[in-house]
Amino acid sequence: MPSGCRVGQCESCSTKVIKGSTTHLNGAEHSDEGCCLTCVAIPTGDIIIDA
């Protein structure tokens, strides 16, 4: 997936999480609830994303 920074700062890889949840590396968090930053997101189980 496209990403500009690879550390979660630019949010160009922002993707809506349809089902499931993720956690983010290095304390990065997305500003929108229900979305993840795919460059630093780790699924906590099975997920479905809008990609």
Steps between C-alpha positions, in 0.01 A plus 500: 500500500622855436675670789708813516674469834481135618467612863137614520554875481374593154182285519509434122448129573185561707247223443156437648472188716168336413526210745753418771760719666865594481772636722767738377878478545695770682189655657379637165125550498266605224302820542178335371324231703443181299804545277855371512835607366598195296872578507514453879180305580504146636171306492389371840311219323320455172416832334325632194624834364370723223803484271 
